[in-house]
Amino acid sequence: WDPFASMEQIALINNKTCVWGKGVRAAVFGRKCEGWEDRWDGLGTKGEVTDSTVAIVRVKRKDMATWFEGTFSVADAKLASLWAPKYRDGNVHLKSPWHAYPKNQLLWRAVGFAVNRGFADVMMGVGIVEVERDAPSVGEETANELQRRIDDANKSPA
């Protein structure tokens, strides 16, 4: 175990401590994981992502008989406005990881759901970088909400 190598897996995203995906696997495997399966259903004939693609991750603890499953689909990504993300001007963000690596992005979301269900005691609230970097900044939301309240207060008669 190399503490400096471990530190490379840690990132701060939106003021939340997170671990890169491969660090999550290391944490889970190093503790209580007995089994890990990941796959994609609904890929095209050449292995490409289609509108029906779903990433599925199953993990099993040593101390439990059940498998914990996490899934994330293209439909889920579209619903969450992650698929073909756009800049504020409306143009598609071609450098987005969702555009460049859609299979990996679907997989890491599924990993997050499976690991949070089965290994919450190992993760202890630490996020996954590949998931958390898509979340809106809490500071931005708070600032926007505060500005709305100030504007509403200024509209009200004194």
TORVO-150417 format. One line per 10 residues: number of its first residue (from 1); their letters; for each residue x, y, z of N, C-alpha, C. Coordinates in steps of 0.2 Angstrom, whole numbers. Example, Ala and Ser with C-alpha at 12.3 -4.5 7.8 and 13.67 -1.06 7.14 Angstrom:
REM residues 2
1> as> 66 -28 39 62 -22 39 66 -16 39 ~ 64 -11 35 68 -5 36 64 0 39
***
This chain:
REM residues 158
1> wdpfasmeqi> 4 -6 0 0 0 0 4 6 0 ~ 3 10 -5 7 17 -5 3 23 -4 ~ 4 26 1 -1 32 3 -1 37 -2 ~ 5 38 -6 5 44 -11 1 41 -17 ~ 2 35 -19 -2 33 -25 -10 33 -23 ~ -11 32 -17 -18 32 -15 -21 40 -15 ~ -17 44 -13 -19 51 -14 -20 54 -21 ~ -17 50 -26 -18 52 -33 -26 51 -35 ~ -29 47 -31 -36 45 -32 -41 49 -29 ~ -39 54 -26 -43 59 -22 -44 66 -26
11> alinnktcvw> -50 68 -26 -51 75 -29 -56 78 -25 ~ -56 85 -26 -61 89 -23 -66 92 -29 ~ -72 90 -29 -77 92 -34 -83 96 -31 ~ -84 102 -32 -89 106 -29 -89 105 -22 ~ -83 106 -19 -82 106 -12 -84 99 -8 ~ -84 94 -12 -85 87 -10 -79 83 -11 ~ -77 79 -6 -71 74 -7 -74 69 -11 ~ -70 67 -16 -72 62 -21 -66 57 -23 ~ -67 52 -25 -62 47 -27 -63 45 -35 ~ -58 45 -39 -59 43 -46 -61 36 -46
21> gkgvraavfg> -65 34 -51 -68 27 -52 -63 21 -50 ~ -57 21 -53 -53 16 -51 -51 15 -44 ~ -51 21 -40 -50 21 -33 -56 18 -29 ~ -62 19 -32 -68 16 -29 -67 9 -29 ~ -65 6 -35 -64 -1 -36 -59 -4 -31 ~ -54 0 -30 -48 -2 -26 -51 -2 -18 ~ -55 3 -16 -57 3 -10 -62 -3 -8 ~ -66 -4 -13 -71 -9 -12 -68 -16 -12 ~ -63 -17 -17 -60 -24 -17 -55 -25 -11 ~ -52 -19 -9 -48 -20 -3 -51 -22 3
31> rkcegwedrw> -58 -21 3 -62 -22 10 -66 -28 9 ~ -72 -28 7 -77 -33 8 -80 -35 2 ~ -77 -34 -4 -80 -36 -11 -78 -43 -12 ~ -83 -47 -14 -82 -54 -16 -83 -55 -23 ~ -87 -51 -26 -89 -52 -33 -90 -45 -37 ~ -88 -44 -43 -90 -38 -47 -91 -40 -54 ~ -97 -38 -57 -98 -39 -64 -100 -32 -67 ~ -98 -31 -73 -101 -25 -76 -101 -27 -84 ~ -107 -24 -86 -108 -25 -94 -113 -20 -96 ~ -113 -20 -103 -118 -15 -106 -123 -20 -110
41> dglgtkgevt> -129 -18 -110 -134 -21 -114 -137 -16 -119 ~ -139 -18 -125 -142 -13 -130 -136 -10 -134 ~ -130 -13 -134 -125 -9 -139 -127 -11 -146 ~ -124 -7 -150 -125 -8 -157 -121 -14 -160 ~ -122 -16 -166 -118 -22 -169 -111 -21 -169 ~ -108 -15 -169 -101 -14 -168 -99 -12 -161 ~ -103 -13 -156 -101 -11 -149 -102 -4 -148 ~ -106 0 -152 -107 7 -151 -113 8 -146 ~ -113 14 -143 -119 15 -139 -125 17 -143 ~ -131 15 -141 -137 17 -145 -142 20 -140
51> dstvaivrvk> -147 22 -142 -152 24 -138 -155 19 -132 ~ -154 13 -134 -156 8 -129 -151 5 -124 ~ -145 8 -125 -139 5 -121 -140 7 -113 ~ -139 2 -109 -139 2 -102 -132 -1 -99 ~ -129 2 -95 -123 0 -91 -126 -4 -85 ~ -124 -10 -83 -126 -13 -77 -120 -15 -73 ~ -120 -14 -67 -114 -16 -62 -118 -20 -57 ~ -115 -26 -55 -117 -29 -49 -111 -31 -45 ~ -112 -29 -38 -107 -31 -34 -109 -35 -28 ~ -105 -39 -25 -107 -44 -20 -102 -43 -14
61> rkdmatwfeg> -104 -42 -8 -100 -42 -2 -99 -49 1 ~ -93 -49 4 -91 -56 7 -96 -58 13 ~ -99 -53 16 -103 -54 22 -110 -54 21 ~ -112 -54 14 -119 -55 12 -121 -59 6 ~ -126 -62 6 -128 -67 1 -131 -63 -5 ~ -133 -57 -5 -136 -53 -10 -131 -49 -14 ~ -133 -49 -21 -129 -45 -25 -133 -38 -25 ~ -129 -32 -26 -131 -26 -26 -130 -23 -34 ~ -136 -21 -37 -135 -19 -44 -136 -12 -45 ~ -133 -9 -49 -134 -2 -51 -134 -2 -59
71> tfsvadakla> -139 2 -61 -139 3 -69 -140 10 -71 ~ -138 12 -77 -138 19 -79 -139 18 -87 ~ -144 21 -90 -145 20 -97 -144 27 -100 ~ -144 27 -107 -144 33 -111 -151 37 -109 ~ -156 33 -109 -163 37 -107 -162 40 -100 ~ -158 37 -95 -157 41 -89 -153 47 -90 ~ -148 46 -94 -143 52 -95 -147 58 -99 ~ -151 56 -103 -155 61 -107 -160 65 -102 ~ -163 61 -98 -168 63 -93 -164 68 -88 ~ -158 66 -86 -154 71 -82 -150 76 -85
81> slwapkyrdg> -151 77 -92 -148 82 -96 -141 81 -96 ~ -138 75 -96 -131 74 -96 -129 72 -104 ~ -134 69 -107 -132 67 -114 -132 73 -119 ~ -127 74 -123 -126 79 -127 -127 86 -123 ~ -122 87 -118 -123 93 -114 -121 99 -118 ~ -124 105 -117 -124 111 -121 -121 116 -117 ~ -117 120 -120 -115 127 -117 -120 131 -116 ~ -119 137 -113 -125 142 -111 -128 144 -118 ~ -123 145 -123 -126 148 -129 -130 142 -133 ~ -131 136 -131 -135 131 -134 -131 126 -139
91> nvhlkspwha> -124 128 -140 -120 123 -144 -118 117 -140 ~ -118 111 -143 -116 105 -140 -109 105 -138 ~ -108 103 -132 -101 103 -129 -98 96 -131 ~ -94 97 -137 -91 91 -140 -85 89 -136 ~ -82 92 -131 -77 90 -127 -79 87 -120 ~ -86 86 -120 -89 83 -114 -87 76 -114 ~ -85 73 -108 -84 66 -107 -90 62 -109 ~ -96 65 -109 -102 61 -111 -102 61 -119 ~ -99 65 -122 -99 65 -129 -93 60 -131 ~ -87 61 -128 -81 58 -130 -81 50 -127
101> ypknqllwra> -84 49 -122 -83 42 -119 -90 40 -116 ~ -95 39 -120 -102 38 -117 -102 31 -113 ~ -99 26 -116 -99 20 -112 -96 20 -105 ~ -90 23 -105 -87 24 -98 -92 28 -93 ~ -95 34 -96 -99 38 -92 -105 34 -89 ~ -108 30 -94 -114 26 -91 -112 21 -86 ~ -106 18 -87 -103 13 -82 -102 16 -76 ~ -99 22 -75 -97 25 -69 -103 27 -65 ~ -108 29 -68 -115 31 -65 -117 24 -62 ~ -117 19 -66 -120 12 -63 -116 10 -57
111> vgfavnrgfa> -109 11 -58 -104 9 -52 -107 13 -46 ~ -108 19 -47 -110 24 -41 -116 21 -38 ~ -121 19 -41 -127 16 -38 -126 10 -35 ~ -122 5 -38 -121 -1 -35 -117 -1 -29 ~ -112 3 -29 -107 4 -23 -111 7 -18 ~ -114 12 -19 -118 16 -14 -123 11 -10 ~ -126 7 -14 -131 2 -11 -128 -3 -7 ~ -122 -6 -10 -119 -12 -6 -113 -10 -2 ~ -110 -4 -3 -104 -3 1 -104 4 4 ~ -109 6 7 -110 13 10 -105 14 15
121> dvmmgvgive> -104 8 19 -99 8 25 -92 9 23 ~ -90 7 17 -84 8 14 -83 15 11 ~ -88 17 7 -87 24 4 -89 30 9 ~ -93 29 14 -94 34 19 -95 41 16 ~ -99 41 11 -101 47 9 -97 51 4 ~ -91 47 2 -86 50 -3 -89 49 -10 ~ -89 54 -14 -92 54 -20 -87 51 -25 ~ -90 49 -31 -86 47 -37 -85 53 -42 ~ -79 54 -43 -77 60 -48 -81 60 -54 ~ -81 54 -57 -85 54 -64 -92 56 -63
131> verdapsvge> -95 55 -57 -102 56 -56 -103 63 -53 ~ -99 65 -49 -100 72 -45 -98 78 -50 ~ -94 77 -55 -92 83 -59 -97 85 -63 ~ -103 81 -64 -108 82 -68 -114 86 -64 ~ -113 86 -57 -118 89 -53 -117 97 -53 ~ -122 100 -52 -121 108 -52 -118 110 -46 ~ -114 115 -46 -110 117 -40 -115 120 -35 ~ -114 117 -29 -119 119 -24 -118 127 -22 ~ -112 129 -23 -111 137 -22 -115 141 -27 ~ -115 139 -33 -118 142 -38 -126 142 -37
141> etanelqrri> -128 136 -35 -136 136 -34 -137 140 -28 ~ -133 140 -23 -135 144 -17 -134 152 -19 ~ -129 154 -22 -129 161 -24 -135 163 -29 ~ -137 158 -33 -143 160 -37 -149 160 -33 ~ -150 156 -28 -156 156 -24 -156 162 -20 ~ -150 164 -17 -149 170 -13 -151 176 -17 ~ -149 177 -23 -150 182 -28 -158 183 -29 ~ -161 177 -30 -168 177 -31 -172 180 -25 ~ -170 178 -19 -173 180 -13 -172 188 -12 ~ -166 190 -14 -165 197 -13 -169 201 -18
151> ddankspa> -170 198 -24 -174 201 -30 -181 201 -27 ~ -184 196 -25 -190 196 -22 -192 200 -17 ~ -187 201 -12 -188 206 -6 -188 213 -9 ~ -184 214 -14 -184 221 -17 -190 223 -20 ~ -194 218 -23 -200 219 -26 -206 220 -21 ~ -205 218 -15 -211 218 -10 -211 225 -8 ~ -217 228 -7 -217 234 -3 -215 234 4 ~ -212 239 6 -209 239 13 -214 240 18
***
